[in-house]
């Protein structure tokens, strides 16, 4: 599955640290407006990994944020380093 590009480092970090579980609204902020089919595909692969790890969500339409980022290949440590570098160069 092709994973969309994040809209911004700040959005990705804020969502990761603010929400233990995410749904369609947060995913649309993370990646930009997506079709319902794309949202379903993104969530499906995360739910499969959640099942593998025996993790359950509180909301029927929610997925675990940490697992989602791992499945989607979003590296929080890398994003934090990039944000900090941009700030040190006064580019953000």
Secondary structure, DSSP 8 states (H G I E B T S, - for coil): ------S-HHHHHHHHHH-SEE-HHHHHHHH-S--HHHHHHHHHHHHHHHHHTT---SSTT-EEHHHHHHHHT--HHHHHHHHHHHHHTT--
